[in-house]
Amino acid sequence: MVDVDIPSHGTKNDYKDYPYVIPVIEMLEAWKNKNYGQLSNYLKLMFDSKKSPGARAGECRKLFKNKILKTYEIVDVIESGCSMSKIDIKVIWTTNNKVREEF
């Protein structure tokens, strides 16, 4: 349960017992820190696989430069089996001075 067994907010060190959460936190932190190279590595499937890492980072920058991540939190974690988990995240971000909230 979120906020009982697993924190809804935290750093990757807070999720040592939940290693499948760490890449999600790292991806969100890359977005928040505008680290488009690292972010594009987590989102590789969004980009042409034939492109270089630098080209993917450039495309990622185009997609995310106006989407400023403000906060995120884990809403729910469903462990369906030993190799399948679903992590629901709420993100609050701004674009064109409008606040967006997505799950």
CYANA upper distance limits for C-alpha pairs under 8 A (distance plus 0.5 A):
  1 MET  CA      5 ASP  CA      5.71
  1 MET  CA      6 ILE  CA      6.86
  1 MET  CA     76 ASP  CA      7.80
  1 MET  CA     77 VAL  CA      7.69
  2 VAL  CA      6 ILE  CA      5.45
  2 VAL  CA      7 PRO  CA      6.29
  2 VAL  CA      8 SER  CA      6.30
  2 VAL  CA     74 ILE  CA      7.70
  2 VAL  CA     75 VAL  CA      7.20
  2 VAL  CA     76 ASP  CA      6.55
  2 VAL  CA     77 VAL  CA      7.59
  3 ASP  CA      7 PRO  CA      5.08
  3 ASP  CA      8 SER  CA      6.10
  6 ILE  CA     15 TYR  CA      7.82
  7 PRO  CA     14 ASP  CA      7.90
  7 PRO  CA     15 TYR  CA      8.37
  7 PRO  CA     74 ILE  CA      8.04
  8 SER  CA     73 GLU  CA      5.68
  8 SER  CA     74 ILE  CA      5.01
  8 SER  CA     75 VAL  CA      7.01
  9 HIS  CA     72 TYR  CA      7.96
  9 HIS  CA     73 GLU  CA      5.83
  9 HIS  CA     74 ILE  CA      7.17
 10 GLY  CA     14 ASP  CA      6.26
 10 GLY  CA     15 TYR  CA      8.30
 11 THR  CA     15 TYR  CA      7.81
 11 THR  CA     25 ILE  CA      7.62
 12 LYS  CA     16 LYS  CA      7.60
 12 LYS  CA     21 VAL  CA      8.40
 12 LYS  CA     22 ILE  CA      5.84
 12 LYS  CA     25 ILE  CA      6.66
 12 LYS  CA     26 GLU  CA      7.55
 15 TYR  CA     19 PRO  CA      6.93
 15 TYR  CA     21 VAL  CA      7.12
 15 TYR  CA     22 ILE  CA      6.94
 16 LYS  CA     22 ILE  CA      8.29
 18 TYR  CA     22 ILE  CA      7.80
 19 PRO  CA     23 PRO  CA      8.39
 20 TYR  CA     24 VAL  CA      8.23
 20 TYR  CA     85 SER  CA      8.29
 21 VAL  CA     25 ILE  CA      6.92
 21 VAL  CA     87 ILE  CA      8.08
 22 ILE  CA     26 GLU  CA      6.60
 23 PRO  CA     27 MET  CA      6.53
 23 PRO  CA     42 TYR  CA      8.33
 24 VAL  CA     28 LEU  CA      6.75
 25 ILE  CA     29 GLU  CA      6.55
 26 GLU  CA     30 ALA  CA      6.59
 27 MET  CA     31 TRP  CA      6.84
 27 MET  CA     38 GLN  CA      8.00
 27 MET  CA     39 LEU  CA      6.19
 27 MET  CA     42 TYR  CA      6.59
 28 LEU  CA     32 LYS  CA      6.62
 28 LEU  CA     39 LEU  CA      8.47
 28 LEU  CA     72 TYR  CA      8.21
 29 GLU  CA     33 ASN  CA      6.44
 30 ALA  CA     34 LYS  CA      6.43
 30 ALA  CA     35 ASN  CA      5.36
 30 ALA  CA     36 TYR  CA      7.38
 30 ALA  CA     38 GLN  CA      6.60
 30 ALA  CA     39 LEU  CA      5.82
 31 TRP  CA     35 ASN  CA      6.66
 31 TRP  CA     36 TYR  CA      7.41
 31 TRP  CA     39 LEU  CA      6.57
 31 TRP  CA     64 PHE  CA      8.18
 31 TRP  CA     68 ILE  CA      8.36
 31 TRP  CA     69 LEU  CA      7.09
 32 LYS  CA     68 ILE  CA      7.33
 32 LYS  CA     69 LEU  CA      5.51
 32 LYS  CA     70 LYS  CA      7.45
 34 LYS  CA     65 LYS  CA      7.93
 35 ASN  CA     39 LEU  CA      6.61
 36 TYR  CA     40 SER  CA      6.33
 36 TYR  CA     57 ALA  CA      5.77
 36 TYR  CA     58 GLY  CA      7.92
 36 TYR  CA     60 CYS  CA      6.38
 36 TYR  CA     61 ARG  CA      6.05
 36 TYR  CA     64 PHE  CA      8.49
 37 GLY  CA     41 ASN  CA      7.02
 37 GLY  CA     53 PRO  CA      7.76
 37 GLY  CA     54 GLY  CA      7.54
 37 GLY  CA     56 ARG  CA      8.00
 37 GLY  CA     57 ALA  CA      4.99
 37 GLY  CA     58 GLY  CA      8.33
 37 GLY  CA     60 CYS  CA      8.19
 38 GLN  CA     42 TYR  CA      7.25
 38 GLN  CA     57 ALA  CA      8.25
 39 LEU  CA     43 LEU  CA      6.82
 39 LEU  CA     57 ALA  CA      8.10
 39 LEU  CA     60 CYS  CA      7.87
 40 SER  CA     44 LYS  CA      6.22
 40 SER  CA     53 PRO  CA      8.37
 40 SER  CA     56 ARG  CA      6.58
 40 SER  CA     57 ALA  CA      5.88
 40 SER  CA     60 CYS  CA      6.25
 41 ASN  CA     53 PRO  CA      8.28
 43 LEU  CA     47 PHE  CA      8.05
 44 LYS  CA     48 ASP  CA      8.47
 44 LYS  CA     49 SER  CA      7.77
 44 LYS  CA     56 ARG  CA      8.29
 45 LEU  CA     49 SER  CA      7.89
 47 PHE  CA     51 LYS  CA      8.30
 47 PHE  CA     56 ARG  CA      6.79
 47 PHE  CA     59 GLU  CA      8.20
 48 ASP  CA     56 ARG  CA      8.13
 51 LYS  CA     55 ALA  CA      6.35
 51 LYS  CA     56 ARG  CA      6.77
 52 SER  CA     56 ARG  CA      6.76
 53 PRO  CA     57 ALA  CA      6.62
 54 GLY  CA     58 GLY  CA      6.72
 55 ALA  CA     59 GLU  CA      6.80
 56 ARG  CA     60 CYS  CA      6.57
 57 ALA  CA     61 ARG  CA      6.59
 58 GLY  CA     62 LYS  CA      6.89
 59 GLU  CA     63 LEU  CA      6.91
 60 CYS  CA     64 PHE  CA      6.57
 61 ARG  CA     65 LYS  CA      5.73
 63 LEU  CA     67 LYS  CA      8.26
 64 PHE  CA     68 ILE  CA      7.88
 66 ASN  CA     94 THR  CA      8.20
 66 ASN  CA     95 THR  CA      5.97
 66 ASN  CA     96 ASN  CA      7.59
 67 LYS  CA     93 TRP  CA      6.77
 67 LYS  CA     94 THR  CA      6.15
 67 LYS  CA     95 THR  CA      5.45
 68 ILE  CA     93 TRP  CA      5.73
 68 ILE  CA     94 THR  CA      5.65
 68 ILE  CA     95 THR  CA      6.99
 69 LEU  CA     91 VAL  CA      7.73
 69 LEU  CA     92 ILE  CA      6.71
 69 LEU  CA     93 TRP  CA      4.74
 69 LEU  CA     94 THR  CA      7.14
 70 LYS  CA     91 VAL  CA      8.09
 70 LYS  CA     92 ILE  CA      6.05
 70 LYS  CA     93 TRP  CA      5.57
 70 LYS  CA     94 THR  CA      7.78
 71 THR  CA     91 VAL  CA      6.32
 71 THR  CA     92 ILE  CA      5.77
 71 THR  CA     93 TRP  CA      7.53
 72 TYR  CA     89 ILE  CA      7.25
 72 TYR  CA     90 LYS  CA      5.99
 72 TYR  CA     91 VAL  CA      4.81
 72 TYR  CA     92 ILE  CA      6.75
 73 GLU  CA     89 ILE  CA      6.13
 73 GLU  CA     90 LYS  CA      5.89
 73 GLU  CA     91 VAL  CA      7.19
 74 ILE  CA     87 ILE  CA      7.62
 74 ILE  CA     88 ASP  CA      6.52
 74 ILE  CA     89 ILE  CA      5.07
 74 ILE  CA     90 LYS  CA      6.93
 75 VAL  CA     87 ILE  CA      8.18
 75 VAL  CA     88 ASP  CA      5.88
 75 VAL  CA     89 ILE  CA      5.90
 75 VAL  CA     90 LYS  CA      6.91
 76 ASP  CA     86 LYS  CA      8.47
 76 ASP  CA     87 ILE  CA      6.41
 76 ASP  CA     88 ASP  CA      5.53
 76 ASP  CA     89 ILE  CA      7.73
 77 VAL  CA     85 SER  CA      7.48
 77 VAL  CA     86 LYS  CA      6.14
 77 VAL  CA     87 ILE  CA      5.09
 77 VAL  CA     88 ASP  CA      6.79
 78 ILE  CA     85 SER  CA      6.06
 78 ILE  CA     86 LYS  CA      5.55
 78 ILE  CA     87 ILE  CA      7.04
 79 GLU  CA     84 MET  CA      6.76
 79 GLU  CA     85 SER  CA      4.88
 79 GLU  CA     86 LYS  CA      6.96
 80 SER  CA     84 MET  CA      6.01
 80 SER  CA     85 SER  CA      6.20
 80 SER  CA     86 LYS  CA      8.19
 81 GLY  CA     85 SER  CA      7.49
 88 ASP  CA    103 PHE  CA      7.24
 89 ILE  CA    103 PHE  CA      6.09
 90 LYS  CA    101 GLU  CA      7.53
 90 LYS  CA    102 GLU  CA      6.20
 90 LYS  CA    103 PHE  CA      4.91
 91 VAL  CA    101 GLU  CA      6.25
 91 VAL  CA    102 GLU  CA      5.95
 91 VAL  CA    103 PHE  CA      6.90
 92 ILE  CA     99 VAL  CA      7.48
 92 ILE  CA    100 ARG  CA      6.13
 92 ILE  CA    101 GLU  CA      5.03
 92 ILE  CA    102 GLU  CA      7.10
 93 TRP  CA     99 VAL  CA      6.35
 93 TRP  CA    100 ARG  CA      5.79
 93 TRP  CA    101 GLU  CA      7.04
 94 THR  CA     98 LYS  CA      5.83
 94 THR  CA     99 VAL  CA      4.96
 94 THR  CA    100 ARG  CA      6.26
 95 THR  CA     99 VAL  CA      7.22
 95 THR  CA    100 ARG  CA      8.07
